[in-house]
Amino acid sequence: MIPKRLVIDTDPGIDDAVAIVLALASPELQVEAVVAVAGNLPLGITETNARAICELSGRPDIAVYAGCARPMTRPPITAEHFHGETGLGALVLPPPTMTLRPEHGVDATIDLIRAEPKKSIAWCALGPLTNVAMAIIKAPDIVERVGELVLMGGASRALGNTTPAAEFNIHADPHAAQVVFESGLPITMIPLDVTHQVRSTPERIASIVAIGTPIASAVAELLQPSGTEPSALHDPCVIAYLLAPELFQGSRVNVAIECESGLTLGMTVVDWRGVSGRPVNAHVLHTVDAGGLYRLLEQRLGWLSSNPR
């Protein structure tokens, strides 16, 4: 088996952390780099968390870079109200000892994509699309070299979680999202419509705790609800899609990003019926086998515990 190679662009973040663990716990995937971006928390926290999660997963060898510290044009927004001041909820990890790579994350991503055979790299975007857009602007030649961009972001029928119309990752940098969706990249979009179907119920968390390892316990802590409802497993859906696309169903449609209206800034306008006449630019997922996804997470956590680095 030849592992699928990927770059993870991320703003850890509770669910980002689980996604990184899932990627590093899957022998079918080869993580070439983790690139932090400002989003859920400021960049200094997200890059620190990225390194701490790699160490938690037994992978201090992973190259971690810091990317963009703010959105392209709009003022930054963050989500400490959900992720906590450290970004990892109630989970406390020791400060990472692995070194942050000195190159800017955008430049490192460009160099990595250019150095590899065409279509050999999957680009995973778990946060605002600032780094992705800046890489495309700086090096438009990489668009034809990327195998697939799989992103968690946006919403359609589910509407927004940050404003009535917009999901956090897109609302945090809508101008970057517009660049990405107009770039010609082969995009798979995993919106709130899908991730809200994937809830960390007490029974599912108990099954992860039962694995009985420190990393499983850490993941279970990350999955604990922050309010009255079970938490949705947003970003791990990106990694699960790469591992088991048969768990998902979607449609090829046009997605446009609203960048003008103050009322609907960051809205993902999904043309399900093709009425706009705009060309198809994304594979938008709409259903998921949530039970199958949690079984996959359990299996991979068990594999990581049995195959430590």
C-alpha positions as CSV (number, residue, x, y, z in Angstrom):
1,M,0.0,0.0,0.0
2,I,1.3,3.4,-1.0
3,P,0.2,6.0,1.6
4,K,-1.7,9.0,0.4
5,R,0.4,12.1,1.0
6,L,-1.1,15.2,2.4
7,V,-0.5,18.7,3.8
8,I,-2.7,19.7,6.7
9,D,-3.5,23.4,7.0
10,T,-5.1,24.0,10.4
11,D,-6.0,26.3,13.3
12,P,-6.1,23.9,16.4
13,G,-8.8,24.1,17.9
14,I,-10.4,21.1,19.6
15,D,-11.7,19.3,16.5
16,D,-8.6,20.2,14.5
17,A,-6.6,18.4,17.2
18,V,-8.7,15.2,16.7
19,A,-8.3,15.5,13.0
20,I,-4.5,15.7,13.3
21,V,-4.5,12.7,15.6
22,L,-6.7,10.7,13.1
23,A,-4.4,11.5,10.2
24,L,-1.2,10.5,12.2
25,A,-3.0,7.4,13.4
26,S,-3.7,6.2,9.9
27,P,-1.1,4.1,8.0
28,E,-2.9,4.9,4.7
29,L,-1.8,8.6,5.1
30,Q,1.6,10.2,5.0
31,V,1.5,13.7,6.5
32,E,4.2,15.8,4.8
33,A,3.6,18.9,6.8
34,V,1.2,20.6,9.2
35,V,0.8,24.3,8.6
36,A,-0.8,26.5,11.2
37,V,-3.1,29.5,10.4
38,A,-4.8,32.1,12.6
39,G,-8.4,31.2,13.1
40,N,-9.9,29.6,16.2
41,L,-7.1,31.2,18.1
42,P,-4.2,33.5,17.3
43,L,-1.3,32.0,15.3
44,G,1.0,31.7,18.3
45,I,-1.5,29.4,20.0
46,T,-2.5,27.4,16.9
47,E,1.1,26.6,15.9
48,T,2.0,25.6,19.5
49,N,-1.1,23.3,19.6
50,A,-0.1,21.8,16.3
51,R,3.2,20.8,17.7
52,A,1.8,19.6,21.0
53,I,-0.7,17.3,19.1
54,C,2.1,15.9,16.9
55,E,4.0,15.0,20.1
56,L,0.9,13.6,21.7
57,S,0.6,11.3,18.7
58,G,4.2,10.2,19.0
59,R,5.3,12.1,15.8
60,P,7.8,14.8,16.7
61,D,9.3,14.2,13.3
62,I,6.4,16.0,11.5
63,A,7.4,19.3,10.0
64,V,5.2,22.1,11.5
65,Y,5.2,25.6,10.1
66,A,3.5,28.9,11.0
67,G,1.5,30.5,8.2
68,C,-0.6,33.7,8.1
69,A,-1.3,35.6,11.3
70,R,-4.4,37.4,10.1
71,P,-7.0,37.3,7.3
72,M,-6.4,38.9,4.0
73,T,-8.5,42.0,4.4
74,R,-11.0,41.7,7.3
75,P,-10.2,42.1,11.0
76,P,-9.4,38.8,12.8
77,I,-12.0,36.9,14.6
78,T,-11.4,34.0,17.1
79,A,-13.4,31.4,18.9
80,E,-12.1,31.1,22.4
81,H,-15.7,31.0,23.6
82,F,-15.9,27.5,22.1
83,H,-12.3,26.2,22.2
84,G,-11.2,27.8,25.4
85,E,-8.2,30.1,26.0
86,T,-5.7,27.4,25.1
87,G,-7.7,26.1,22.1
88,L,-7.9,22.6,23.5
89,G,-10.9,22.9,25.8
90,A,-10.2,21.1,29.1
91,L,-7.3,19.1,27.7
92,V,-3.9,20.2,29.2
93,L,-0.8,19.1,27.3
94,P,2.8,19.8,28.2
95,P,4.5,22.6,26.1
96,P,5.9,21.0,23.0
97,T,9.6,20.5,22.7
98,M,9.7,19.9,18.9
99,T,11.0,22.9,16.9
100,L,8.8,25.1,14.8
101,R,10.3,25.1,11.3
102,P,11.6,28.5,10.3
103,E,10.1,28.9,6.9
104,H,6.8,30.7,6.4
105,G,4.0,28.1,6.1
106,V,2.8,29.5,2.7
107,D,6.3,29.2,1.2
108,A,6.8,25.8,2.6
109,T,3.5,24.6,1.1
110,I,4.4,26.0,-2.3
111,D,7.8,24.4,-2.2
112,L,6.4,21.0,-1.2
113,I,3.7,21.0,-3.9
114,R,6.2,22.0,-6.6
115,A,8.7,19.4,-5.6
116,E,6.3,16.5,-5.8
117,P,4.7,14.8,-8.9
118,K,1.6,16.3,-10.2
119,K,-1.6,15.3,-8.4
120,S,0.3,13.5,-5.7
121,I,-0.6,15.8,-2.8
122,A,-3.9,16.1,-1.0
123,W,-4.3,19.5,0.6
124,C,-6.5,19.5,3.8
125,A,-7.9,22.8,5.0
126,L,-9.3,22.6,8.6
127,G,-9.4,26.4,9.3
128,P,-9.8,29.7,7.5
129,L,-8.4,29.5,3.9
130,T,-5.9,32.3,4.3
131,N,-2.8,30.2,3.8
132,V,-4.3,28.4,0.9
133,A,-5.4,31.6,-0.9
134,M,-2.0,33.2,-0.3
135,A,-0.2,30.2,-1.8
136,I,-2.4,30.3,-4.9
137,I,-1.9,34.1,-5.3
138,K,1.9,33.7,-4.9
139,A,2.3,30.6,-7.0
140,P,-0.7,30.0,-9.3
141,D,1.2,27.2,-11.0
142,I,0.5,24.9,-8.0
143,V,-3.2,24.7,-8.8
144,E,-2.7,22.1,-11.5
145,R,-0.3,20.2,-9.3
146,V,-2.7,19.5,-6.3
147,G,-4.6,16.2,-6.4
148,E,-7.5,17.5,-4.3
149,L,-8.3,20.2,-1.8
150,V,-10.6,18.8,1.0
151,L,-11.9,21.5,3.3
152,M,-14.2,21.8,6.3
153,G,-16.1,25.0,5.9
154,G,-19.3,26.6,4.8
155,A,-22.9,25.6,5.1
156,S,-26.0,25.4,2.9
157,R,-29.3,24.2,4.4
158,A,-27.7,24.2,7.8
159,L,-27.0,27.9,7.6
160,G,-24.3,29.4,9.8
161,N,-22.8,28.9,13.2
162,T,-21.0,32.3,13.5
163,T,-23.7,34.5,11.9
164,P,-27.1,33.4,10.7
165,A,-25.7,33.0,7.2
166,A,-22.0,32.0,7.7
167,E,-19.9,29.2,9.1
168,F,-16.8,30.2,11.1
169,N,-13.9,29.1,8.7
170,I,-15.4,30.9,5.7
171,H,-16.6,34.0,7.7
172,A,-13.1,34.3,9.3
173,D,-11.6,35.1,5.8
174,P,-14.3,35.2,3.1
175,H,-12.0,36.9,0.6
176,A,-9.5,34.0,0.9
177,A,-12.4,31.6,0.4
178,Q,-13.4,33.5,-2.7
179,V,-9.9,33.2,-4.1
180,V,-9.9,29.5,-3.4
181,F,-13.3,28.7,-4.9
182,E,-12.5,30.7,-8.0
183,S,-9.0,29.1,-8.4
184,G,-9.8,26.0,-10.4
185,L,-8.5,23.7,-7.6
186,P,-10.4,20.3,-7.4
187,I,-12.3,21.0,-4.2
188,T,-14.3,18.8,-1.9
189,M,-16.2,20.9,0.6
190,I,-17.5,19.4,3.9
191,P,-20.1,21.8,5.3
192,L,-21.9,22.1,8.6
193,D,-24.8,20.2,6.9
194,V,-22.5,17.1,7.1
195,T,-20.6,17.7,10.3
196,H,-23.7,18.4,12.4
197,Q,-24.7,14.8,11.6
198,V,-21.5,13.5,13.4
199,R,-22.2,14.0,17.1
200,S,-20.0,12.8,20.0
201,T,-22.7,11.1,22.1
202,P,-21.8,9.8,25.5
203,E,-21.9,6.2,24.1
204,R,-19.4,7.1,21.4
205,I,-17.1,8.8,23.9
206,A,-17.3,5.8,26.2
207,S,-16.2,3.5,23.4
208,I,-13.1,5.7,22.9
209,V,-12.3,5.8,26.6
210,A,-12.5,2.0,26.6
211,I,-9.5,1.8,24.3
212,G,-7.6,2.5,27.5
213,T,-4.6,4.4,26.2
214,P,-3.4,7.9,27.1
215,I,-4.0,9.2,23.5
216,A,-7.5,7.7,23.5
217,S,-8.2,9.4,26.8
218,A,-7.0,12.7,25.4
219,V,-9.2,12.4,22.3
220,A,-12.2,11.5,24.6
221,E,-11.5,14.7,26.6
222,L,-11.5,16.7,23.4
223,L,-14.9,15.2,22.4
224,Q,-16.6,16.2,25.6
225,P,-19.6,18.6,25.0
226,S,-19.0,22.3,25.6
227,G,-22.7,22.9,26.1
228,T,-25.9,20.9,26.5
229,E,-25.7,19.1,23.1
230,P,-23.1,16.5,22.0
231,S,-20.2,18.2,20.1
232,A,-20.0,17.9,16.3
233,L,-16.9,16.3,14.9
234,H,-16.2,18.9,12.3
235,D,-12.6,18.8,11.1
236,P,-12.0,15.0,11.5
237,C,-14.6,14.6,8.6
238,V,-11.9,15.8,6.3
239,I,-9.5,13.1,7.3
240,A,-12.2,10.5,7.4
241,Y,-13.2,11.4,3.8
242,L,-9.6,10.8,2.6
243,L,-9.6,7.4,4.4
244,A,-13.1,6.2,3.6
245,P,-14.9,8.3,1.0
246,E,-17.6,5.7,0.8
247,L,-18.9,7.0,4.1
248,F,-20.0,10.2,2.4
249,Q,-22.3,11.3,-0.4
250,G,-22.2,14.5,-2.3
251,S,-22.9,16.4,-5.5
252,R,-20.9,18.5,-7.9
253,V,-22.2,22.0,-7.8
254,N,-21.1,25.7,-7.9
255,V,-20.2,27.4,-4.7
256,A,-19.9,31.2,-4.5
257,I,-18.7,33.2,-1.5
258,E,-20.5,36.3,-0.4
259,C,-17.9,39.1,0.2
260,E,-20.0,42.3,-0.1
261,S,-22.9,42.2,2.2
262,G,-22.4,43.0,5.9
263,L,-25.5,40.9,6.7
264,T,-24.4,37.7,4.9
265,L,-20.6,38.1,4.8
266,G,-18.9,34.7,4.3
267,M,-22.1,32.9,3.2
268,T,-21.4,29.9,1.0
269,V,-24.1,30.1,-1.8
270,V,-24.5,26.5,-3.0
271,D,-26.3,26.2,-6.3
272,W,-27.9,22.8,-5.8
273,R,-30.2,23.1,-8.8
274,G,-27.8,24.8,-11.3
275,V,-30.0,27.8,-11.7
276,S,-27.1,30.4,-11.7
277,G,-25.4,29.2,-14.8
278,R,-22.1,29.3,-13.0
279,P,-19.7,26.4,-13.7
280,V,-19.3,23.6,-11.3
281,N,-16.4,24.3,-9.0
282,A,-16.8,21.9,-6.0
283,H,-17.9,18.5,-4.8
284,V,-20.1,19.4,-1.9
285,L,-20.9,16.6,0.6
286,H,-24.4,16.3,2.1
287,T,-24.6,13.0,4.0
288,V,-22.3,10.9,6.1
289,D,-22.5,7.5,7.9
290,A,-21.7,8.9,11.4
291,G,-21.5,5.5,13.0
292,G,-19.0,4.3,10.4
293,L,-16.9,7.4,11.0
294,Y,-16.7,6.8,14.8
295,R,-15.8,3.2,14.2
296,L,-13.0,4.4,11.9
297,L,-11.8,6.8,14.6
298,E,-11.8,4.0,17.2
299,Q,-9.9,1.6,14.9
300,R,-7.2,4.2,14.1
301,L,-6.7,5.1,17.7
302,G,-6.3,1.4,18.5
303,W,-3.8,1.1,15.6
304,L,-1.8,4.0,16.9
305,S,-1.7,2.5,20.4
306,S,-0.4,-0.8,18.9
307,N,2.1,0.9,16.6
308,P,3.9,3.6,18.5
309,R,6.7,5.5,16.7
